[in-house]
């Protein structure tokens, strides 16, 4: 299945799209990801559920979400 095209809307729309793209994989491990805030070009997210205190949380954020 081809990847969905990135939305052309606001930064909020593009961030929401990105979160929805990675969410199923994170949920498959018993976790979730939530948007905390956007300030300029910086996006802050929070890992939740089983991913919150997982030893691989930093890798998930760097490799998967970023």
N, C-alpha and C positions, 0 to 999 in steps of 0.2 A: 504494500500500500504506500503510495507516495506521501511524503511529509506534507502537512498542511502549510499553506503559505503564511508568512508572518503578517499580522495585521498592520495596517498603515496608520492606525489611530494614535492616541496619546501614549505616553510612556506607561501610564497605568494600564491601558488596554494591552500593550505588548508584554508587560510583566505578568498580568493575569493569564495571558495566553501561554507564556513560558511555564508558569506554575502548573497549569492544567496539563501541559505536555509531560512533565516529570512526575506529577502526582501519582499516577497509577503504579509506577515502579516503586515509589517510596511506600505507598499503601500496601503493596504486595509483601513488604517486610514488616508490616504492622505499624507503620508510622504515618506521618502526614507532614505537609509543609504549608505554612501560612505566611502571608505577607504581613510584616510588621510596619513597614513604612518606606517611603521613597523621599529622598532629599537630594535634589539635583540629579546627578548621575549615579548616586549610591542607593542601592536597594537592599533593605534588610528583611530577611526572612527568618522564620523560626521552625526548627524541626520539632515535631510533636510525637506523642505516642511512644512506641518502641524505639524510634530513632532519636528521641530526645537525649538520652544518656548513653547511647551506643558508642562504642570505641571507634566506630567508623564514621561518626557524624561529620567530622571535618572533611573526610574524603568525599562523603556524599555531597556536601555543599560545594567543594571545589571541583569535583569531577562531573557531578550530575547536574547540579543547579546552576553553577556559574557557567 
